[in-house]
Amino acid sequence: MRVTVKLYGDLKTYATHTKPARWEGILKEGARINDVITRIGCSKKQIIRVFQNGIPVPLTAEIGDGDVLYFISHLGGG
């Protein structure tokens, strides 16, 4: 199944596409958000909020074909 992950903050470094920063991939049926995090290569500690199709979800939520995930990291400033 195809999944798109829009990446924000420091997570942009894991993007496969830019403008906007996103990761696109194909995962097995029954995959969960934790599986996407592993596949992308980032750490769970880097992510402070996850949305699935615009709705806040836990990292254990199951993903469906065509879902759009949003991974939000801590934003730095100065």
CYANA upper distance limits for C-alpha pairs under 8 A (distance plus 0.5 A):
  1 MET  CA     26 ILE  CA      5.75
  1 MET  CA     27 LEU  CA      5.83
  1 MET  CA     28 LYS  CA      6.66
  1 MET  CA     29 GLU  CA      6.88
  1 MET  CA     64 GLY  CA      7.75
  1 MET  CA     65 ASP  CA      5.23
  1 MET  CA     66 GLY  CA      7.53
  2 ARG  CA     24 GLU  CA      7.88
  2 ARG  CA     25 GLY  CA      6.32
  2 ARG  CA     26 ILE  CA      4.99
  2 ARG  CA     27 LEU  CA      6.98
  2 ARG  CA     65 ASP  CA      5.96
  2 ARG  CA     66 GLY  CA      5.89
  2 ARG  CA     67 ASP  CA      8.04
  3 VAL  CA     24 GLU  CA      6.34
  3 VAL  CA     25 GLY  CA      6.10
  3 VAL  CA     26 ILE  CA      6.64
  3 VAL  CA     27 LEU  CA      7.78
  3 VAL  CA     64 GLY  CA      8.38
  3 VAL  CA     65 ASP  CA      6.95
  3 VAL  CA     66 GLY  CA      5.88
  3 VAL  CA     67 ASP  CA      5.94
  3 VAL  CA     68 VAL  CA      6.71
  3 VAL  CA     69 LEU  CA      8.15
  4 THR  CA     22 ARG  CA      7.35
  4 THR  CA     23 TRP  CA      6.35
  4 THR  CA     24 GLU  CA      5.08
  4 THR  CA     25 GLY  CA      7.23
  4 THR  CA     66 GLY  CA      7.78
  4 THR  CA     67 ASP  CA      7.03
  4 THR  CA     68 VAL  CA      5.38
  4 THR  CA     69 LEU  CA      6.67
  5 VAL  CA     22 ARG  CA      5.89
  5 VAL  CA     23 TRP  CA      5.54
  5 VAL  CA     24 GLU  CA      6.80
  5 VAL  CA     68 VAL  CA      6.26
  5 VAL  CA     69 LEU  CA      5.05
  5 VAL  CA     70 TYR  CA      6.09
  5 VAL  CA     71 PHE  CA      7.44
  6 LYS  CA     20 PRO  CA      7.92
  6 LYS  CA     21 ALA  CA      6.59
  6 LYS  CA     22 ARG  CA      4.82
  6 LYS  CA     23 TRP  CA      7.02
  6 LYS  CA     68 VAL  CA      7.83
  6 LYS  CA     69 LEU  CA      6.63
  6 LYS  CA     70 TYR  CA      5.29
  6 LYS  CA     71 PHE  CA      6.81
  7 LEU  CA     11 LEU  CA      6.00
  7 LEU  CA     12 LYS  CA      5.76
  7 LEU  CA     14 TYR  CA      8.36
  7 LEU  CA     15 ALA  CA      7.48
  7 LEU  CA     21 ALA  CA      6.08
  7 LEU  CA     22 ARG  CA      5.85
  7 LEU  CA     23 TRP  CA      7.89
  7 LEU  CA     70 TYR  CA      6.66
  7 LEU  CA     71 PHE  CA      5.74
  7 LEU  CA     72 ILE  CA      7.04
  8 TYR  CA     12 LYS  CA      6.26
  8 TYR  CA     21 ALA  CA      7.82
  8 TYR  CA     70 TYR  CA      8.26
  8 TYR  CA     71 PHE  CA      6.80
  8 TYR  CA     72 ILE  CA      5.64
  8 TYR  CA     73 SER  CA      6.73
  9 GLY  CA     72 ILE  CA      7.14
  9 GLY  CA     73 SER  CA      5.87
  9 GLY  CA     74 HIS  CA      7.06
  9 GLY  CA     75 LEU  CA      5.93
  9 GLY  CA     76 GLY  CA      8.24
 10 ASP  CA     73 SER  CA      6.84
 10 ASP  CA     74 HIS  CA      7.99
 10 ASP  CA     75 LEU  CA      7.80
 11 LEU  CA     15 ALA  CA      8.05
 11 LEU  CA     42 CYS  CA      8.05
 11 LEU  CA     46 GLN  CA      8.06
 11 LEU  CA     71 PHE  CA      8.10
 11 LEU  CA     72 ILE  CA      8.05
 11 LEU  CA     73 SER  CA      6.93
 12 LYS  CA     21 ALA  CA      6.16
 12 LYS  CA     22 ARG  CA      7.77
 14 TYR  CA     22 ARG  CA      8.47
 14 TYR  CA     23 TRP  CA      7.62
 14 TYR  CA     40 ILE  CA      6.97
 14 TYR  CA     41 GLY  CA      7.85
 14 TYR  CA     42 CYS  CA      7.76
 15 ALA  CA     21 ALA  CA      6.05
 15 ALA  CA     22 ARG  CA      5.35
 15 ALA  CA     23 TRP  CA      5.26
 16 THR  CA     21 ALA  CA      8.13
 16 THR  CA     22 ARG  CA      6.69
 16 THR  CA     23 TRP  CA      5.38
 16 THR  CA     24 GLU  CA      7.22
 17 HIS  CA     21 ALA  CA      6.25
 17 HIS  CA     22 ARG  CA      5.87
 17 HIS  CA     23 TRP  CA      6.75
 17 HIS  CA     24 GLU  CA      8.29
 18 THR  CA     22 ARG  CA      6.84
 23 TRP  CA     40 ILE  CA      8.10
 27 LEU  CA     31 ALA  CA      7.04
 29 GLU  CA     64 GLY  CA      8.17
 30 GLY  CA     62 GLU  CA      6.75
 30 GLY  CA     63 ILE  CA      7.29
 30 GLY  CA     64 GLY  CA      8.29
 31 ALA  CA     35 ASP  CA      6.57
 31 ALA  CA     36 VAL  CA      8.19
 31 ALA  CA     62 GLU  CA      6.39
 31 ALA  CA     63 ILE  CA      6.30
 32 ARG  CA     36 VAL  CA      7.30
 32 ARG  CA     59 LEU  CA      7.74
 32 ARG  CA     60 THR  CA      6.30
 32 ARG  CA     61 ALA  CA      5.99
 32 ARG  CA     62 GLU  CA      4.74
 32 ARG  CA     63 ILE  CA      5.87
 33 ILE  CA     37 ILE  CA      6.91
 33 ILE  CA     58 PRO  CA      8.49
 33 ILE  CA     59 LEU  CA      5.60
 33 ILE  CA     60 THR  CA      6.46
 33 ILE  CA     61 ALA  CA      6.42
 33 ILE  CA     62 GLU  CA      7.01
 33 ILE  CA     63 ILE  CA      7.11
 34 ASN  CA     38 THR  CA      6.89
 34 ASN  CA     59 LEU  CA      5.93
 34 ASN  CA     60 THR  CA      6.68
 35 ASP  CA     39 ARG  CA      6.65
 36 VAL  CA     40 ILE  CA      6.55
 37 ILE  CA     41 GLY  CA      6.69
 37 ILE  CA     42 CYS  CA      6.41
 37 ILE  CA     43 SER  CA      7.44
 37 ILE  CA     44 LYS  CA      7.47
 38 THR  CA     42 CYS  CA      7.16
 38 THR  CA     43 SER  CA      8.15
 42 CYS  CA     46 GLN  CA      7.57
 43 SER  CA     47 ILE  CA      7.77
 46 GLN  CA     73 SER  CA      6.14
 46 GLN  CA     74 HIS  CA      7.63
 47 ILE  CA     71 PHE  CA      6.80
 47 ILE  CA     72 ILE  CA      6.17
 47 ILE  CA     73 SER  CA      5.11
 47 ILE  CA     74 HIS  CA      7.73
 48 ILE  CA     71 PHE  CA      8.28
 48 ILE  CA     72 ILE  CA      6.37
 48 ILE  CA     73 SER  CA      5.83
 48 ILE  CA     74 HIS  CA      7.04
 49 ARG  CA     56 PRO  CA      7.90
 49 ARG  CA     71 PHE  CA      6.67
 49 ARG  CA     72 ILE  CA      5.68
 49 ARG  CA     73 SER  CA      7.55
 50 VAL  CA     56 PRO  CA      6.37
 50 VAL  CA     57 VAL  CA      6.51
 50 VAL  CA     58 PRO  CA      7.53
 50 VAL  CA     59 LEU  CA      7.83
 50 VAL  CA     69 LEU  CA      7.48
 50 VAL  CA     70 TYR  CA      6.08
 50 VAL  CA     71 PHE  CA      5.42
 50 VAL  CA     72 ILE  CA      6.85
 51 PHE  CA     55 ILE  CA      5.48
 51 PHE  CA     56 PRO  CA      4.79
 51 PHE  CA     57 VAL  CA      6.18
 51 PHE  CA     69 LEU  CA      6.07
 51 PHE  CA     70 TYR  CA      5.48
 51 PHE  CA     71 PHE  CA      7.34
 52 GLN  CA     56 PRO  CA      6.86
 52 GLN  CA     57 VAL  CA      6.90
 52 GLN  CA     67 ASP  CA      7.30
 52 GLN  CA     68 VAL  CA      6.46
 52 GLN  CA     69 LEU  CA      5.09
 52 GLN  CA     70 TYR  CA      7.02
 53 ASN  CA     67 ASP  CA      6.67
 53 ASN  CA     68 VAL  CA      5.70
 53 ASN  CA     69 LEU  CA      6.62
 53 ASN  CA     70 TYR  CA      8.42
 54 GLY  CA     69 LEU  CA      8.23
 54 GLY  CA     70 TYR  CA      8.19
 57 VAL  CA     61 ALA  CA      6.84
 63 ILE  CA     67 ASP  CA      7.13
